[in-house]
Each structure stands twice: as C-alpha cells, then as structure tokens.
Amino acid sequence: MKTEPAALTSANIVAFISGIFDRSHDAYLGEQVTMPQHMLQGATIAQEQGMADEVVVGALLHDIGHFAPEFGTFAMSDTRDRYHEQLGARLLSDFFPRVILDCVRYHVAAKRYLCATRPEYFSRLSEASVHSLKLQGGPMSDEEVAEFERLPHLEAIIQVRYLDEAGKDPKMTTPDFAHFAPLVQQFVNLHSGEHR
C-alpha cells in the first residue's frame, strides 16, 4: 500500500523516499540519467570525497520535489518554473534538520548565485540546466547575491549545487538508496529527538 504524503511520520518517511527511488525510472530533465541515478550520483560523489554527512543527504534528496504529483516533472518544453525546490523542502520539512532542508530549498538559487558570482560555473551547465536557469530567473542581481550570502548554511548549499551538476554521468555506477537509508534515518531521528 502506497503511503500518501499526508500520512508521513518519522517512522515511515525513509521507506516513503525509498519507494520513490524504486519506482521512478523516468529520464531526468533531458539528461541521459534517470532522476534517482542523478541524486544517487551526487550523494555517492559526496561520500567518496569525504564531504559532511548533511551534504551527502542533501545531495541525495535535493531533487525530491520533482516527484510532487501536482506539478509533474520538468520538461525541455516548459515555459514556466515548477518550483520543485520549494515542493521538496515542504515535503521534508517535518523530518529533517534545517541544513538539509536548506540544501533542498536553495539548490536552484545556488545555481543562479554561482552564475552571477563565478562566470566559469556557467560552462558546467548542461543544455537542460541552461534552459531551467532561464525559467528560474537567470543569474542573480547584486542585491540577490548579497541576501543569498547571508544564508546560514551557504557552504553546504554550494557543495550540493556542484554535486547537482556532477551527477549526470550515464556511465557511473552507484549504490542504491538502501546504502544511504541508515544515514537518512539518522538525520530523521536527530530531528525527531530535537523536537520532542
């Protein structure tokens, strides 16, 4: 029986996310990998490079909002933004600490930030990422950059953004979600314990 988002608890959220990874085989945003492959690649690279656990989980979950049924998955024919980063943060908000939520919520803004502050970053973007950048507002203004730089988890957010661009290799093999599930559950437990 499929769990609906309204019925999610700290006891079943990890199984719910696992089900998303298991069920989805759709291509990712015009890329040559599926959405789960993309997220697993980012998390795997983060873990292999010894990044902080919150960055690993942030990379693993950053695009979870693409699975929100009310908006559907981004397509190259889109003419409007679907705000998947906000949907993802909302889905996870009751179960994860702020740093992970910020990695999810601001990974799109981080692309706009990096395009504004590090011109070489734009060359990393795939065709699909360039298209979505246009829909998302293009590079940040100076005022937006100044505001973005005040975010408390800026370093982790930027790391997840770079992992987002790196996780698009059709030849890369990764562990499946089960490999990361205990770490994901640790963060759920930590958050749950802090809010009792």
C-alpha positions in Angstrom: 0.0 0.0 0.0 1.4 3.4 -1.0 1.9 6.0 1.7 0.4 9.4 0.9 2.4 12.5 2.0 -0.3 13.4 4.5 0.3 10.1 6.3 4.0 10.5 6.6 5.7 10.2 10.0 9.3 9.9 11.2 8.7 6.2 11.3 7.9 5.8 7.6 9.4 8.8 5.8 12.6 6.9 4.8 10.5 4.0 3.4 8.4 6.5 1.5 11.6 8.1 0.0 12.9 4.6 -0.8 9.7 3.9 -2.7 10.2 7.0 -4.8 13.7 5.8 -5.8 12.5 2.3 -6.5 9.5 3.4 -8.6 10.9 6.2 -10.7 12.6 5.3 -14.0 11.9 8.5 -15.9 14.6 10.4 -17.7 15.9 13.4 -15.7 15.3 16.8 -17.3 16.5 15.9 -20.7 19.7 14.3 -19.3 21.0 10.8 -20.0 20.3 9.6 -16.5 17.1 9.0 -14.5 16.2 11.2 -11.6 17.2 8.5 -9.0 20.5 7.9 -10.8 21.2 11.7 -10.7 20.5 12.0 -7.0 22.4 8.8 -6.1 25.4 10.0 -8.1 25.5 13.3 -6.2 25.4 11.5 -2.9 28.0 8.9 -3.9 30.4 11.6 -5.1 29.9 13.5 -1.8 30.5 10.4 0.2 33.6 9.3 -1.8 35.1 12.8 -1.4 34.6 12.7 2.4 32.1 15.5 2.5 29.9 16.1 5.6 27.0 13.7 6.1 24.5 16.5 5.7 25.9 17.3 2.3 25.6 13.6 1.3 22.0 13.5 2.4 21.3 17.0 0.9 22.6 15.8 -2.5 20.6 12.6 -2.2 17.3 14.5 -1.6 17.8 17.8 -3.4 15.5 17.0 -6.3 12.8 15.1 -4.4 10.4 17.9 -5.2 10.3 16.7 -8.9 8.2 13.8 -7.7 5.5 16.1 -6.3 2.4 15.0 -8.3 0.7 18.3 -8.6 3.3 19.8 -10.8 4.9 16.8 -12.5 8.5 16.6 -13.9 10.3 19.4 -15.7 10.5 19.1 -19.5 12.6 20.9 -22.0 9.3 22.3 -23.5 8.4 24.1 -20.2 7.8 27.8 -20.3 7.4 28.3 -16.5 9.2 27.2 -13.4 7.7 24.4 -11.4 9.5 25.4 -8.1 10.5 21.8 -7.3 12.9 23.0 -4.7 10.1 24.5 -2.6 8.0 21.5 -3.0 10.8 19.2 -1.9 11.6 21.3 1.2 8.0 21.3 2.1 7.7 17.5 1.8 10.7 17.0 4.0 10.2 19.9 6.5 8.8 17.8 9.3 11.6 15.2 9.3 15.0 16.8 8.6 17.2 19.4 10.2 17.4 22.9 8.7 20.8 22.3 7.0 19.4 19.5 4.8 16.2 21.5 4.1 18.3 24.5 3.1 20.3 22.3 0.6 17.0 21.3 -0.9 15.3 24.7 -0.8 18.2 26.7 -2.1 19.9 24.5 -4.7 18.2 26.3 -7.5 19.0 29.7 -6.1 22.6 28.4 -5.7 22.8 27.9 -9.5 21.6 31.5 -10.1 24.2 32.7 -7.4 27.1 30.8 -9.0 26.2 32.0 -12.5 26.3 35.6 -11.1 29.5 35.3 -9.0 31.6 32.7 -10.7 31.3 33.1 -14.5 33.2 29.8 -15.2 30.3 28.0 -13.5 28.0 28.6 -16.4 30.2 26.3 -18.6 29.4 23.4 -16.3 25.7 23.6 -17.0 24.0 21.1 -19.3 21.6 22.2 -22.0 18.7 21.3 -19.7 20.2 23.2 -16.8 20.7 26.3 -19.0 17.0 26.1 -20.1 15.8 25.8 -16.5 18.1 28.7 -15.4 16.1 31.0 -17.8 12.8 29.8 -16.3 14.2 30.3 -12.7 15.2 34.0 -13.3 18.7 33.8 -14.7 21.8 34.9 -12.7 21.1 36.8 -9.5 21.2 40.5 -9.2 23.7 42.1 -6.9 21.0 42.5 -4.3 20.0 38.9 -4.5 23.7 37.8 -4.2 24.1 39.9 -1.0 20.9 38.3 0.5 21.9 34.8 -0.5 25.3 35.1 1.1 23.7 35.7 4.4 22.2 32.2 4.5 23.5 30.2 7.5 24.3 27.0 5.6 25.8 28.6 2.5 28.8 26.3 2.2 26.7 23.1 2.3 24.2 24.6 -0.2 27.0 25.4 -2.7 28.5 22.0 -2.3 25.2 20.4 -3.1 24.9 22.6 -6.2 28.2 21.5 -7.6 27.2 17.9 -6.9 23.9 18.6 -8.8 25.9 19.4 -11.9 28.3 16.4 -11.4 25.6 13.8 -11.0 24.7 13.4 -14.7 27.1 10.7 -15.9 25.4 7.8 -17.8 28.4 5.5 -17.2 28.6 6.0 -13.4 27.5 3.2 -11.1 26.4 3.9 -7.6 25.0 2.1 -4.6 21.2 2.1 -4.4 19.1 4.0 -1.9 19.4 1.2 0.7 23.1 2.1 1.1 22.2 5.6 2.2 19.0 4.8 4.1 20.6 4.3 7.5 22.3 7.8 7.2 19.0 9.3 6.1 17.3 7.7 9.1 19.9 9.1 11.5 19.0 12.6 10.4 15.3 11.9 10.8 16.0 10.5 14.3 18.1 13.5 15.2 15.4 15.9 14.1 12.7 14.0 15.8 14.7 13.9 19.1 15.2 17.7 18.9 11.5 18.4 18.5 10.1 16.2 21.3 
